Amino acid sequence: DRYEFRATHDPDGIGKFYLGREIAHVMGPAGILWLERTERETEEKPQLLIDALEIEPGQTIADLGAGSGYYSFRIAPLVGPAGKVLAIDIEPAMLEVIAQRASRERIANVAAVRASVRDPNLTPGSVDLLFMVDVYHELEYPYEVMTKVRAALKPGGRVGLIEYRAEDPQVAIKPVHKMSERQVRRELEAAGFSHVKTVRMLPLQHLIVFEKK
């Protein structure tokens, strides 16, 4: 009863709705070139996002929907040898790309983790920060996944959702691949989270931070 299915829907969505929002199609391995495009540096300014995540040495960071590992490998030096980056995805091809790069570049603190559509496959009480970059809107079972995420957080652990701003018509992204801050907060609060802050200085996205209630 948590989800609604509609025959008439956006072609970029799967026809499944959660709290009034249509869930988008998942980006597959064919999207690696787009994820790694050089223009991303100027379009999205990823270093601004990394700074805003406030990562500290020794932390365990989960990159859920890691894709090609674009962010996982950038934050690996920040957690240092005592920390760990869990690069999580449901696509084996994506995880293979991450594992091969980690091996090739001898990066020991990045681990590829296979998730399912309902479970990110994380140990309870193990994660300091879990973040998703333009991923949450594609989760087929957002409530179930976020319930598992909540259990995976350490005391004081945080969740950061980064989504293209639906409130901004200048953000030229397909509608089902954008989310408003209001909708993000509605869905995360339904899964047992409390809003901590919203960072709005990114060019196209907002970073919305939560903690367990």
mmCIF file of the C-alpha atoms, coordinates in Angstrom:
data_MODEL
# 
_entry.id   MODEL 
# 
loop_
_atom_site.group_PDB 
_atom_site.id 
_atom_site.type_symbol 
_atom_site.label_atom_id 
_atom_site.label_alt_id 
_atom_site.label_comp_id 
_atom_site.label_asym_id 
_atom_site.label_entity_id 
_atom_site.label_seq_id 
_atom_site.pdbx_PDB_ins_code 
_atom_site.Cartn_x 
_atom_site.Cartn_y 
_atom_site.Cartn_z 
_atom_site.occupancy 
_atom_site.B_iso_or_equiv 
_atom_site.pdbx_formal_charge 
_atom_site.auth_seq_id 
_atom_site.auth_comp_id 
_atom_site.auth_asym_id 
_atom_site.auth_atom_id 
_atom_site.pdbx_PDB_model_num 
ATOM 1   C CA . ASP A 1 1   ? 0.000  0.000  0.000   1.00 0.00 ? 1   ASP A CA 1 
ATOM 2   C CA . ARG A 1 2   ? 3.008  2.278  0.307   1.00 0.00 ? 2   ARG A CA 1 
ATOM 3   C CA . TYR A 1 3   ? 3.409  2.598  -3.461  1.00 0.00 ? 3   TYR A CA 1 
ATOM 4   C CA . GLU A 1 4   ? 1.016  3.537  -6.230  1.00 0.00 ? 4   GLU A CA 1 
ATOM 5   C CA . PHE A 1 5   ? 1.181  2.410  -9.845  1.00 0.00 ? 5   PHE A CA 1 
ATOM 6   C CA . ARG A 1 6   ? -0.202 4.438  -12.733 1.00 0.00 ? 6   ARG A CA 1 
ATOM 7   C CA . ALA A 1 7   ? -0.621 3.419  -16.347 1.00 0.00 ? 7   ALA A CA 1 
ATOM 8   C CA . THR A 1 8   ? -0.260 7.013  -17.515 1.00 0.00 ? 8   THR A CA 1 
ATOM 9   C CA . HIS A 1 9   ? 3.069  8.461  -16.454 1.00 0.00 ? 9   HIS A CA 1 
ATOM 10  C CA . ASP A 1 10  ? 6.271  10.211 -17.521 1.00 0.00 ? 10  ASP A CA 1 
ATOM 11  C CA . PRO A 1 11  ? 8.198  8.060  -20.050 1.00 0.00 ? 11  PRO A CA 1 
ATOM 12  C CA . ASP A 1 12  ? 11.373 8.682  -18.061 1.00 0.00 ? 12  ASP A CA 1 
ATOM 13  C CA . GLY A 1 13  ? 9.746  7.154  -14.960 1.00 0.00 ? 13  GLY A CA 1 
ATOM 14  C CA . ILE A 1 14  ? 8.776  3.587  -14.108 1.00 0.00 ? 14  ILE A CA 1 
ATOM 15  C CA . GLY A 1 15  ? 5.097  4.291  -13.399 1.00 0.00 ? 15  GLY A CA 1 
ATOM 16  C CA . LYS A 1 16  ? 5.589  3.678  -9.677  1.00 0.00 ? 16  LYS A CA 1 
ATOM 17  C CA . PHE A 1 17  ? 4.874  6.539  -7.268  1.00 0.00 ? 17  PHE A CA 1 
ATOM 18  C CA . TYR A 1 18  ? 5.939  7.165  -3.682  1.00 0.00 ? 18  TYR A CA 1 
ATOM 19  C CA . LEU A 1 19  ? 4.285  9.951  -1.702  1.00 0.00 ? 19  LEU A CA 1 
ATOM 20  C CA . GLY A 1 20  ? 3.146  11.530 -4.952  1.00 0.00 ? 20  GLY A CA 1 
ATOM 21  C CA . ARG A 1 21  ? 6.535  11.366 -6.727  1.00 0.00 ? 21  ARG A CA 1 
ATOM 22  C CA . GLU A 1 22  ? 7.249  9.139  -9.709  1.00 0.00 ? 22  GLU A CA 1 
ATOM 23  C CA . ILE A 1 23  ? 10.384 7.021  -9.425  1.00 0.00 ? 23  ILE A CA 1 
ATOM 24  C CA . ALA A 1 24  ? 12.840 7.445  -12.309 1.00 0.00 ? 24  ALA A CA 1 
ATOM 25  C CA . HIS A 1 25  ? 14.546 4.795  -14.426 1.00 0.00 ? 25  HIS A CA 1 
ATOM 26  C CA . VAL A 1 26  ? 17.957 3.680  -13.154 1.00 0.00 ? 26  VAL A CA 1 
ATOM 27  C CA . MET A 1 27  ? 21.077 4.751  -15.022 1.00 0.00 ? 27  MET A CA 1 
ATOM 28  C CA . GLY A 1 28  ? 22.916 1.633  -16.181 1.00 0.00 ? 28  GLY A CA 1 
ATOM 29  C CA . PRO A 1 29  ? 26.562 1.044  -17.120 1.00 0.00 ? 29  PRO A CA 1 
ATOM 30  C CA . ALA A 1 30  ? 26.009 2.925  -20.360 1.00 0.00 ? 30  ALA A CA 1 
ATOM 31  C CA . GLY A 1 31  ? 25.937 6.090  -18.249 1.00 0.00 ? 31  GLY A CA 1 
ATOM 32  C CA . ILE A 1 32  ? 29.591 5.816  -17.181 1.00 0.00 ? 32  ILE A CA 1 
ATOM 33  C CA . LEU A 1 33  ? 30.761 8.194  -19.895 1.00 0.00 ? 33  LEU A CA 1 
ATOM 34  C CA . TRP A 1 34  ? 28.240 10.783 -18.729 1.00 0.00 ? 34  TRP A CA 1 
ATOM 35  C CA . LEU A 1 35  ? 29.270 10.340 -15.094 1.00 0.00 ? 35  LEU A CA 1 
ATOM 36  C CA . GLU A 1 36  ? 32.933 10.814 -15.950 1.00 0.00 ? 36  GLU A CA 1 
ATOM 37  C CA . ARG A 1 37  ? 32.479 13.676 -18.427 1.00 0.00 ? 37  ARG A CA 1 
ATOM 38  C CA . THR A 1 38  ? 35.056 16.460 -18.104 1.00 0.00 ? 38  THR A CA 1 
ATOM 39  C CA . GLU A 1 39  ? 32.332 19.128 -18.146 1.00 0.00 ? 39  GLU A CA 1 
ATOM 40  C CA . ARG A 1 40  ? 31.124 17.884 -14.764 1.00 0.00 ? 40  ARG A CA 1 
ATOM 41  C CA . GLU A 1 41  ? 33.879 19.862 -13.045 1.00 0.00 ? 41  GLU A CA 1 
ATOM 42  C CA . THR A 1 42  ? 32.494 23.176 -14.271 1.00 0.00 ? 42  THR A CA 1 
ATOM 43  C CA . GLU A 1 43  ? 28.807 22.241 -14.369 1.00 0.00 ? 43  GLU A CA 1 
ATOM 44  C CA . GLU A 1 44  ? 28.494 20.776 -10.870 1.00 0.00 ? 44  GLU A CA 1 
ATOM 45  C CA . LYS A 1 45  ? 31.697 21.824 -9.056  1.00 0.00 ? 45  LYS A CA 1 
ATOM 46  C CA . PRO A 1 46  ? 32.117 18.508 -7.213  1.00 0.00 ? 46  PRO A CA 1 
ATOM 47  C CA . GLN A 1 47  ? 34.785 19.840 -4.858  1.00 0.00 ? 47  GLN A CA 1 
ATOM 48  C CA . LEU A 1 48  ? 32.221 22.211 -3.330  1.00 0.00 ? 48  LEU A CA 1 
ATOM 49  C CA . LEU A 1 49  ? 30.042 19.217 -2.536  1.00 0.00 ? 49  LEU A CA 1 
ATOM 50  C CA . ILE A 1 50  ? 32.924 17.215 -1.087  1.00 0.00 ? 50  ILE A CA 1 
ATOM 51  C CA . ASP A 1 51  ? 33.855 20.117 1.186   1.00 0.00 ? 51  ASP A CA 1 
ATOM 52  C CA . ALA A 1 52  ? 30.243 20.464 2.333   1.00 0.00 ? 52  ALA A CA 1 
ATOM 53  C CA . LEU A 1 53  ? 30.087 16.785 3.346   1.00 0.00 ? 53  LEU A CA 1 
ATOM 54  C CA . GLU A 1 54  ? 32.568 17.547 6.159   1.00 0.00 ? 54  GLU A CA 1 
ATOM 55  C CA . ILE A 1 55  ? 34.407 14.231 5.899   1.00 0.00 ? 55  ILE A CA 1 
ATOM 56  C CA . GLU A 1 56  ? 37.019 13.461 8.564   1.00 0.00 ? 56  GLU A CA 1 
ATOM 57  C CA . PRO A 1 57  ? 39.979 11.047 8.681   1.00 0.00 ? 57  PRO A CA 1 
ATOM 58  C CA . GLY A 1 58  ? 39.136 7.584  9.971   1.00 0.00 ? 58  GLY A CA 1 
ATOM 59  C CA . GLN A 1 59  ? 35.463 7.716  9.065   1.00 0.00 ? 59  GLN A CA 1 
ATOM 60  C CA . THR A 1 60  ? 33.499 5.043  7.204   1.00 0.00 ? 60  THR A CA 1 
ATOM 61  C CA . ILE A 1 61  ? 31.721 6.695  4.287   1.00 0.00 ? 61  ILE A CA 1 
ATOM 62  C CA . ALA A 1 62  ? 29.093 4.965  2.146   1.00 0.00 ? 62  ALA A CA 1 
ATOM 63  C CA . ASP A 1 63  ? 28.620 6.177  -1.441  1.00 0.00 ? 63  ASP A CA 1 
ATOM 64  C CA . LEU A 1 64  ? 25.263 4.607  -2.315  1.00 0.00 ? 64  LEU A CA 1 
ATOM 65  C CA . GLY A 1 65  ? 24.742 4.425  -6.055  1.00 0.00 ? 65  GLY A CA 1 
ATOM 66  C CA . ALA A 1 66  ? 28.448 4.976  -6.598  1.00 0.00 ? 66  ALA A CA 1 
ATOM 67  C CA . GLY A 1 67  ? 28.303 4.314  -10.336 1.00 0.00 ? 67  GLY A CA 1 
ATOM 68  C CA . SER A 1 68  ? 31.825 4.511  -11.714 1.00 0.00 ? 68  SER A CA 1 
ATOM 69  C CA . GLY A 1 69  ? 33.228 5.651  -8.358  1.00 0.00 ? 69  GLY A CA 1 
ATOM 70  C CA . TYR A 1 70  ? 33.471 9.292  -9.398  1.00 0.00 ? 70  TYR A CA 1 
ATOM 71  C CA . TYR A 1 71  ? 33.040 10.506 -5.812  1.00 0.00 ? 71  TYR A CA 1 
ATOM 72  C CA . SER A 1 72  ? 34.316 7.417  -3.998  1.00 0.00 ? 72  SER A CA 1 
ATOM 73  C CA . PHE A 1 73  ? 37.863 7.854  -5.255  1.00 0.00 ? 73  PHE A CA 1 
ATOM 74  C CA . ARG A 1 74  ? 37.824 11.589 -4.609  1.00 0.00 ? 74  ARG A CA 1 
ATOM 75  C CA . ILE A 1 75  ? 36.953 11.173 -0.953  1.00 0.00 ? 75  ILE A CA 1 
ATOM 76  C CA . ALA A 1 76  ? 39.234 8.182  -0.302  1.00 0.00 ? 76  ALA A CA 1 
ATOM 77  C CA . PRO A 1 77  ? 42.237 10.416 0.538   1.00 0.00 ? 77  PRO A CA 1 
ATOM 78  C CA . LEU A 1 78  ? 40.090 12.361 3.028   1.00 0.00 ? 78  LEU A CA 1 
ATOM 79  C CA . VAL A 1 79  ? 39.313 9.348  5.224   1.00 0.00 ? 79  VAL A CA 1 
ATOM 80  C CA . GLY A 1 80  ? 42.904 8.168  5.036   1.00 0.00 ? 80  GLY A CA 1 
ATOM 81  C CA . PRO A 1 81  ? 44.281 4.669  5.658   1.00 0.00 ? 81  PRO A CA 1 
ATOM 82  C CA . ALA A 1 82  ? 42.306 4.322  8.897   1.00 0.00 ? 82  ALA A CA 1 
ATOM 83  C CA . GLY A 1 83  ? 39.022 5.103  7.128   1.00 0.00 ? 83  GLY A CA 1 
ATOM 84  C CA . LYS A 1 84  ? 36.997 3.341  4.490   1.00 0.00 ? 84  LYS A CA 1 
ATOM 85  C CA . VAL A 1 85  ? 34.843 4.230  1.505   1.00 0.00 ? 85  VAL A CA 1 
ATOM 86  C CA . LEU A 1 86  ? 32.074 1.766  0.652   1.00 0.00 ? 86  LEU A CA 1 
ATOM 87  C CA . ALA A 1 87  ? 31.217 2.163  -3.027  1.00 0.00 ? 87  ALA A CA 1 
ATOM 88  C CA . ILE A 1 88  ? 27.749 0.622  -3.280  1.00 0.00 ? 88  ILE A CA 1 
ATOM 89  C CA . ASP A 1 89  ? 25.783 -0.158 -6.421  1.00 0.00 ? 89  ASP A CA 1 
ATOM 90  C CA . ILE A 1 90  ? 23.293 -2.673 -7.796  1.00 0.00 ? 90  ILE A CA 1 
ATOM 91  C CA . GLU A 1 91  ? 25.074 -2.949 -11.165 1.00 0.00 ? 91  GLU A CA 1 
ATOM 92  C CA . PRO A 1 92  ? 27.854 -5.582 -11.286 1.00 0.00 ? 92  PRO A CA 1 
ATOM 93  C CA . ALA A 1 93  ? 29.451 -3.796 -14.255 1.00 0.00 ? 93  ALA A CA 1 
ATOM 94  C CA . MET A 1 94  ? 29.770 -0.581 -12.245 1.00 0.00 ? 94  MET A CA 1 
ATOM 95  C CA . LEU A 1 95  ? 31.280 -2.449 -9.299  1.00 0.00 ? 95  LEU A CA 1 
ATOM 96  C CA . GLU A 1 96  ? 33.776 -4.154 -11.592 1.00 0.00 ? 96  GLU A CA 1 
ATOM 97  C CA . VAL A 1 97  ? 34.946 -0.759 -12.864 1.00 0.00 ? 97  VAL A CA 1 
ATOM 98  C CA . ILE A 1 98  ? 35.435 0.397  -9.269  1.00 0.00 ? 98  ILE A CA 1 
ATOM 99  C CA . ALA A 1 99  ? 37.254 -2.771 -8.198  1.00 0.00 ? 99  ALA A CA 1 
ATOM 100 C CA . GLN A 1 100 ? 39.565 -2.660 -11.210 1.00 0.00 ? 100 GLN A CA 1 
ATOM 101 C CA . ARG A 1 101 ? 40.483 0.970  -10.599 1.00 0.00 ? 101 ARG A CA 1 
ATOM 102 C CA . ALA A 1 102 ? 41.104 0.374  -6.894  1.00 0.00 ? 102 ALA A CA 1 
ATOM 103 C CA . SER A 1 103 ? 43.400 -2.526 -7.757  1.00 0.00 ? 103 SER A CA 1 
ATOM 104 C CA . ARG A 1 104 ? 45.152 -0.689 -10.588 1.00 0.00 ? 104 ARG A CA 1 
ATOM 105 C CA . GLU A 1 105 ? 45.819 2.414  -8.512  1.00 0.00 ? 105 GLU A CA 1 
ATOM 106 C CA . ARG A 1 106 ? 46.466 0.449  -5.296  1.00 0.00 ? 106 ARG A CA 1 
ATOM 107 C CA . ILE A 1 107 ? 43.755 2.255  -3.356  1.00 0.00 ? 107 ILE A CA 1 
ATOM 108 C CA . ALA A 1 108 ? 43.167 0.023  -0.366  1.00 0.00 ? 108 ALA A CA 1 
ATOM 109 C CA . ASN A 1 109 ? 40.430 1.967  1.402   1.00 0.00 ? 109 ASN A CA 1 
ATOM 110 C CA . VAL A 1 110 ? 37.758 1.776  -1.346  1.00 0.00 ? 110 VAL A CA 1 
ATOM 111 C CA . ALA A 1 111 ? 35.608 -1.361 -1.295  1.00 0.00 ? 111 ALA A CA 1 
ATOM 112 C CA . ALA A 1 112 ? 32.948 -2.269 -3.871  1.00 0.00 ? 112 ALA A CA 1 
ATOM 113 C CA . VAL A 1 113 ? 29.668 -3.439 -2.291  1.00 0.00 ? 113 VAL A CA 1 
ATOM 114 C CA . ARG A 1 114 ? 26.807 -5.124 -4.177  1.00 0.00 ? 114 ARG A CA 1 
ATOM 115 C CA . ALA A 1 115 ? 23.372 -3.872 -3.143  1.00 0.00 ? 115 ALA A CA 1 
ATOM 116 C CA . SER A 1 116 ? 19.891 -5.075 -3.999  1.00 0.00 ? 116 SER A CA 1 
ATOM 117 C CA . VAL A 1 117 ? 16.911 -2.900 -4.869  1.00 0.00 ? 117 VAL A CA 1 
ATOM 118 C CA . ARG A 1 118 ? 15.696 -3.168 -1.260  1.00 0.00 ? 118 ARG A CA 1 
ATOM 119 C CA . ASP A 1 119 ? 18.927 -3.398 0.727   1.00 0.00 ? 119 ASP A CA 1 
ATOM 120 C CA . PRO A 1 120 ? 22.247 -1.501 0.500   1.00 0.00 ? 120 PRO A CA 1 
ATOM 121 C CA . ASN A 1 121 ? 23.943 -4.442 2.249   1.00 0.00 ? 121 ASN A CA 1 
ATOM 122 C CA . LEU A 1 122 ? 25.497 -2.495 5.113   1.00 0.00 ? 122 LEU A CA 1 
ATOM 123 C CA . THR A 1 123 ? 26.395 -3.690 8.601   1.00 0.00 ? 123 THR A CA 1 
ATOM 124 C CA . PRO A 1 124 ? 24.165 -2.098 11.257  1.00 0.00 ? 124 PRO A CA 1 
ATOM 125 C CA . GLY A 1 125 ? 25.831 0.705  13.199  1.00 0.00 ? 125 GLY A CA 1 
ATOM 126 C CA . SER A 1 126 ? 28.856 0.871  10.879  1.00 0.00 ? 126 SER A CA 1 
ATOM 127 C CA . VAL A 1 127 ? 28.596 4.099  8.850   1.00 0.00 ? 127 VAL A CA 1 
ATOM 128 C CA . ASP A 1 128 ? 29.489 7.688  9.772   1.00 0.00 ? 128 ASP A CA 1 
ATOM 129 C CA . LEU A 1 129 ? 28.070 9.236  6.600   1.00 0.00 ? 129 LEU A CA 1 
ATOM 130 C CA . LEU A 1 130 ? 26.057 7.839  3.719   1.00 0.00 ? 130 LEU A CA 1 
ATOM 131 C CA . PHE A 1 131 ? 25.530 10.035 0.691   1.00 0.00 ? 131 PHE A CA 1 
ATOM 132 C CA . MET A 1 132 ? 23.781 9.673  -2.657  1.00 0.00 ? 132 MET A CA 1 
ATOM 133 C CA . VAL A 1 133 ? 24.563 11.908 -5.624  1.00 0.00 ? 133 VAL A CA 1 
ATOM 134 C CA . ASP A 1 134 ? 21.584 12.093 -8.003  1.00 0.00 ? 134 ASP A CA 1 
ATOM 135 C CA . VAL A 1 135 ? 20.590 8.568  -6.960  1.00 0.00 ? 135 VAL A CA 1 
ATOM 136 C CA . TYR A 1 136 ? 17.770 8.627  -4.423  1.00 0.00 ? 136 TYR A CA 1 
ATOM 137 C CA . HIS A 1 137 ? 15.111 9.521  -7.031  1.00 0.00 ? 137 HIS A CA 1 
ATOM 138 C CA . GLU A 1 138 ? 15.926 6.248  -8.842  1.00 0.00 ? 138 GLU A CA 1 
ATOM 139 C CA . LEU A 1 139 ? 15.498 3.919  -5.849  1.00 0.00 ? 139 LEU A CA 1 
ATOM 140 C CA . GLU A 1 140 ? 12.775 1.406  -6.680  1.00 0.00 ? 140 GLU A CA 1 
ATOM 141 C CA . TYR A 1 141 ? 12.043 0.868  -2.974  1.00 0.00 ? 141 TYR A CA 1 
ATOM 142 C CA . PRO A 1 142 ? 13.031 4.129  -1.293  1.00 0.00 ? 142 PRO A CA 1 
ATOM 143 C CA . TYR A 1 143 ? 11.337 3.431  2.044   1.00 0.00 ? 143 TYR A CA 1 
ATOM 144 C CA . GLU A 1 144 ? 12.888 -0.009 2.423   1.00 0.00 ? 144 GLU A CA 1 
ATOM 145 C CA . VAL A 1 145 ? 16.353 1.176  1.423   1.00 0.00 ? 145 VAL A CA 1 
ATOM 146 C CA . MET A 1 146 ? 16.290 4.165  3.763   1.00 0.00 ? 146 MET A CA 1 
ATOM 147 C CA . THR A 1 147 ? 15.101 1.988  6.641   1.00 0.00 ? 147 THR A CA 1 
ATOM 148 C CA . LYS A 1 148 ? 18.222 -0.134 6.125   1.00 0.00 ? 148 LYS A CA 1 
ATOM 149 C CA . VAL A 1 149 ? 20.343 2.998  5.821   1.00 0.00 ? 149 VAL A CA 1 
ATOM 150 C CA . ARG A 1 150 ? 19.006 4.294  9.114   1.00 0.00 ? 150 ARG A CA 1 
ATOM 151 C CA . ALA A 1 151 ? 20.003 1.039  10.808  1.00 0.00 ? 151 ALA A CA 1 
ATOM 152 C CA . ALA A 1 152 ? 23.487 1.237  9.267   1.00 0.00 ? 152 ALA A CA 1 
ATOM 153 C CA . LEU A 1 153 ? 24.309 4.634  10.763  1.00 0.00 ? 153 LEU A CA 1 
ATOM 154 C CA . LYS A 1 154 ? 26.501 4.968  13.835  1.00 0.00 ? 154 LYS A CA 1 
ATOM 155 C CA . PRO A 1 155 ? 25.229 7.184  16.661  1.00 0.00 ? 155 PRO A CA 1 
ATOM 156 C CA . GLY A 1 156 ? 25.484 10.710 15.288  1.00 0.00 ? 156 GLY A CA 1 
ATOM 157 C CA . GLY A 1 157 ? 25.745 9.377  11.732  1.00 0.00 ? 157 GLY A CA 1 
ATOM 158 C CA . ARG A 1 158 ? 24.426 11.451 8.847   1.00 0.00 ? 158 ARG A CA 1 
ATOM 159 C CA . VAL A 1 159 ? 22.753 10.997 5.465   1.00 0.00 ? 159 VAL A CA 1 
ATOM 160 C CA . GLY A 1 160 ? 23.352 13.447 2.625   1.00 0.00 ? 160 GLY A CA 1 
ATOM 161 C CA . LEU A 1 161 ? 21.054 13.469 -0.400  1.00 0.00 ? 161 LEU A CA 1 
ATOM 162 C CA . ILE A 1 162 ? 22.275 15.419 -3.399  1.00 0.00 ? 162 ILE A CA 1 
ATOM 163 C CA . GLU A 1 163 ? 19.575 16.012 -6.005  1.00 0.00 ? 163 GLU A CA 1 
ATOM 164 C CA . TYR A 1 164 ? 19.082 18.363 -8.933  1.00 0.00 ? 164 TYR A CA 1 
ATOM 165 C CA . ARG A 1 165 ? 16.827 21.187 -7.793  1.00 0.00 ? 165 ARG A CA 1 
ATOM 166 C CA . ALA A 1 166 ? 13.239 20.726 -9.017  1.00 0.00 ? 166 ALA A CA 1 
ATOM 167 C CA . GLU A 1 167 ? 12.426 24.250 -7.803  1.00 0.00 ? 167 GLU A CA 1 
ATOM 168 C CA . ASP A 1 168 ? 14.780 25.779 -10.382 1.00 0.00 ? 168 ASP A CA 1 
ATOM 169 C CA . PRO A 1 169 ? 13.510 25.809 -13.997 1.00 0.00 ? 169 PRO A CA 1 
ATOM 170 C CA . GLN A 1 170 ? 17.033 26.731 -15.130 1.00 0.00 ? 170 GLN A CA 1 
ATOM 171 C CA . VAL A 1 171 ? 18.300 23.273 -14.131 1.00 0.00 ? 171 VAL A CA 1 
ATOM 172 C CA . ALA A 1 172 ? 17.976 21.529 -17.492 1.00 0.00 ? 172 ALA A CA 1 
ATOM 173 C CA . ILE A 1 173 ? 17.376 17.982 -16.216 1.00 0.00 ? 173 ILE A CA 1 
ATOM 174 C CA . LYS A 1 174 ? 14.357 15.782 -16.967 1.00 0.00 ? 174 LYS A CA 1 
ATOM 175 C CA . PRO A 1 175 ? 11.626 16.370 -14.351 1.00 0.00 ? 175 PRO A CA 1 
ATOM 176 C CA . VAL A 1 176 ? 11.624 12.870 -12.840 1.00 0.00 ? 176 VAL A CA 1 
ATOM 177 C CA . HIS A 1 177 ? 15.384 13.161 -12.326 1.00 0.00 ? 177 HIS A CA 1 
ATOM 178 C CA . LYS A 1 178 ? 14.992 16.278 -10.142 1.00 0.00 ? 178 LYS A CA 1 
ATOM 179 C CA . MET A 1 179 ? 13.631 16.595 -6.602  1.00 0.00 ? 179 MET A CA 1 
ATOM 180 C CA . SER A 1 180 ? 12.462 19.515 -4.517  1.00 0.00 ? 180 SER A CA 1 
ATOM 181 C CA . GLU A 1 181 ? 13.752 20.023 -1.012  1.00 0.00 ? 181 GLU A CA 1 
ATOM 182 C CA . ARG A 1 182 ? 10.197 19.744 0.262   1.00 0.00 ? 182 ARG A CA 1 
ATOM 183 C CA . GLN A 1 183 ? 9.702  16.319 -1.330  1.00 0.00 ? 183 GLN A CA 1 
ATOM 184 C CA . VAL A 1 184 ? 13.071 15.035 -0.127  1.00 0.00 ? 184 VAL A CA 1 
ATOM 185 C CA . ARG A 1 185 ? 12.284 16.067 3.428   1.00 0.00 ? 185 ARG A CA 1 
ATOM 186 C CA . ARG A 1 186 ? 8.821  14.522 3.252   1.00 0.00 ? 186 ARG A CA 1 
ATOM 187 C CA . GLU A 1 187 ? 10.172 11.157 2.172   1.00 0.00 ? 187 GLU A CA 1 
ATOM 188 C CA . LEU A 1 188 ? 13.140 11.020 4.556   1.00 0.00 ? 188 LEU A CA 1 
ATOM 189 C CA . GLU A 1 189 ? 11.027 12.050 7.528   1.00 0.00 ? 189 GLU A CA 1 
ATOM 190 C CA . ALA A 1 190 ? 8.617  9.219  6.640   1.00 0.00 ? 190 ALA A CA 1 
ATOM 191 C CA . ALA A 1 191 ? 11.582 6.820  6.880   1.00 0.00 ? 191 ALA A CA 1 
ATOM 192 C CA . GLY A 1 192 ? 12.582 7.993  10.358  1.00 0.00 ? 192 GLY A CA 1 
ATOM 193 C CA . PHE A 1 193 ? 15.038 10.838 9.711   1.00 0.00 ? 193 PHE A CA 1 
ATOM 194 C CA . SER A 1 194 ? 15.231 14.420 10.942  1.00 0.00 ? 194 SER A CA 1 
ATOM 195 C CA . HIS A 1 195 ? 16.363 17.310 8.754   1.00 0.00 ? 195 HIS A CA 1 
ATOM 196 C CA . VAL A 1 196 ? 19.678 18.842 9.869   1.00 0.00 ? 196 VAL A CA 1 
ATOM 197 C CA . LYS A 1 197 ? 20.436 21.412 7.181   1.00 0.00 ? 197 LYS A CA 1 
ATOM 198 C CA . THR A 1 198 ? 20.228 22.189 3.465   1.00 0.00 ? 198 THR A CA 1 
ATOM 199 C CA . VAL A 1 199 ? 23.262 23.419 1.544   1.00 0.00 ? 199 VAL A CA 1 
ATOM 200 C CA . ARG A 1 200 ? 22.228 25.543 -1.421  1.00 0.00 ? 200 ARG A CA 1 
ATOM 201 C CA . MET A 1 201 ? 25.507 26.895 -2.821  1.00 0.00 ? 201 MET A CA 1 
ATOM 202 C CA . LEU A 1 202 ? 25.953 24.193 -5.493  1.00 0.00 ? 202 LEU A CA 1 
ATOM 203 C CA . PRO A 1 203 ? 25.354 25.317 -9.106  1.00 0.00 ? 203 PRO A CA 1 
ATOM 204 C CA . LEU A 1 204 ? 22.608 22.789 -9.974  1.00 0.00 ? 204 LEU A CA 1 
ATOM 205 C CA . GLN A 1 205 ? 21.904 20.632 -6.933  1.00 0.00 ? 205 GLN A CA 1 
ATOM 206 C CA . HIS A 1 206 ? 21.063 20.924 -3.289  1.00 0.00 ? 206 HIS A CA 1 
ATOM 207 C CA . LEU A 1 207 ? 22.662 18.888 -0.512  1.00 0.00 ? 207 LEU A CA 1 
ATOM 208 C CA . ILE A 1 208 ? 20.072 17.953 2.120   1.00 0.00 ? 208 ILE A CA 1 
ATOM 209 C CA . VAL A 1 209 ? 21.471 16.476 5.320   1.00 0.00 ? 209 VAL A CA 1 
ATOM 210 C CA . PHE A 1 210 ? 19.604 14.244 7.771   1.00 0.00 ? 210 PHE A CA 1 
ATOM 211 C CA . GLU A 1 211 ? 20.205 12.259 10.946  1.00 0.00 ? 211 GLU A CA 1 
ATOM 212 C CA . LYS A 1 212 ? 18.233 9.497  12.660  1.00 0.00 ? 212 LYS A CA 1 
ATOM 213 C CA . LYS A 1 213 ? 15.269 10.619 14.712  1.00 0.00 ? 213 LYS A CA 1 
# 
